[in-house]
């Protein structure tokens, strides 16, 4: 099964490279916005350090694994690729994993490039945030794709999720401290956890718990409503 999973991920990466619009949306635009946020933070002196990295990561999660995977799932369903893949020996989870893997790898590479300009004093919270945040974004994409009948509509259907990610980060920047109700917004939990790369002594378990619960909820919703073939 591992070999088939790698072949599926490689095929998805090939399709991604052949689409100029997908390359711009999933690769170039998030990097440009991340660099722009860093320059803005340095020029104003606000939101530097962990806040800058958190916002950069939220931009990457919004565009690459979230919007990117949502669009990919909607496109593969419209082309009946998902229907054919479901008849293979790969289980549904492996199919989703194979389609999402290139976007997860892109996210890891992008955050590595952006943090090279301002490396954190502690790396493990950032690595954990990137991994957990990518998993959460893919779960959100799986759920959002259930309500995305065509890839052209992904920009519309992903808008609430993007606001929950990026808007949640802005909310926490203004309030300073996260409460449990605030952690129900994905961007708040991601930002809180990313700050730990700069703030020693910040407990990671509240944000990790919130992200785990949100991921499970998104997967549970998607498992109930996701369709593997277009509606007739």
Secondary structure as the mmCIF struct_conf table of DSSP 4:
data_model
#
loop_
_struct_conf.conf_type_id
_struct_conf.id
_struct_conf.beg_label_comp_id
_struct_conf.beg_label_asym_id
_struct_conf.beg_label_seq_id
_struct_conf.end_label_comp_id
_struct_conf.end_label_asym_id
_struct_conf.end_label_seq_id
HELX_RH_AL_P HELX_RH_AL_P1 UNK A 2 UNK A 17
TURN_TY1_P TURN_TY1_P1 UNK A 18 UNK A 18
HELX_RH_AL_P HELX_RH_AL_P2 UNK A 20 UNK A 23
HELX_RH_PI_P HELX_RH_PI_P1 UNK A 24 UNK A 28
HELX_RH_AL_P HELX_RH_AL_P3 UNK A 29 UNK A 44
TURN_TY1_P TURN_TY1_P2 UNK A 45 UNK A 45
BEND BEND1 UNK A 47 UNK A 47
TURN_TY1_P TURN_TY1_P3 UNK A 49 UNK A 49
HELX_RH_AL_P HELX_RH_AL_P4 UNK A 50 UNK A 60
HELX_RH_PI_P HELX_RH_PI_P2 UNK A 61 UNK A 68
HELX_RH_AL_P HELX_RH_AL_P5 UNK A 69 UNK A 78
TURN_TY1_P TURN_TY1_P4 UNK A 79 UNK A 80
HELX_RH_AL_P HELX_RH_AL_P6 UNK A 81 UNK A 86
TURN_TY1_P TURN_TY1_P5 UNK A 87 UNK A 87
BEND BEND2 UNK A 88 UNK A 90
HELX_RH_AL_P HELX_RH_AL_P7 UNK A 92 UNK A 115
TURN_TY1_P TURN_TY1_P6 UNK A 116 UNK A 117
BEND BEND3 UNK A 118 UNK A 118
BEND BEND4 UNK A 121 UNK A 121
BEND BEND5 UNK A 123 UNK A 123
HELX_RH_AL_P HELX_RH_AL_P8 UNK A 124 UNK A 145
TURN_TY1_P TURN_TY1_P7 UNK A 146 UNK A 147
BEND BEND6 UNK A 149 UNK A 150
HELX_RH_3T_P HELX_RH_3T_P1 UNK A 151 UNK A 153
HELX_RH_AL_P HELX_RH_AL_P9 UNK A 154 UNK A 157
TURN_TY1_P TURN_TY1_P8 UNK A 158 UNK A 158
HELX_RH_AL_P HELX_RH_AL_P10 UNK A 159 UNK A 162
HELX_RH_PI_P HELX_RH_PI_P3 UNK A 163 UNK A 167
HELX_RH_AL_P HELX_RH_AL_P11 UNK A 168 UNK A 175
BEND BEND7 UNK A 177 UNK A 177
TURN_TY1_P TURN_TY1_P9 UNK A 180 UNK A 181
HELX_RH_3T_P HELX_RH_3T_P2 UNK A 182 UNK A 184
BEND BEND8 UNK A 185 UNK A 185
HELX_RH_AL_P HELX_RH_AL_P12 UNK A 186 UNK A 195
TURN_TY1_P TURN_TY1_P10 UNK A 196 UNK A 198
BEND BEND9 UNK A 199 UNK A 199
TURN_TY1_P TURN_TY1_P11 UNK A 200 UNK A 201
HELX_RH_AL_P HELX_RH_AL_P13 UNK A 205 UNK A 225
BEND BEND10 UNK A 228 UNK A 229
#
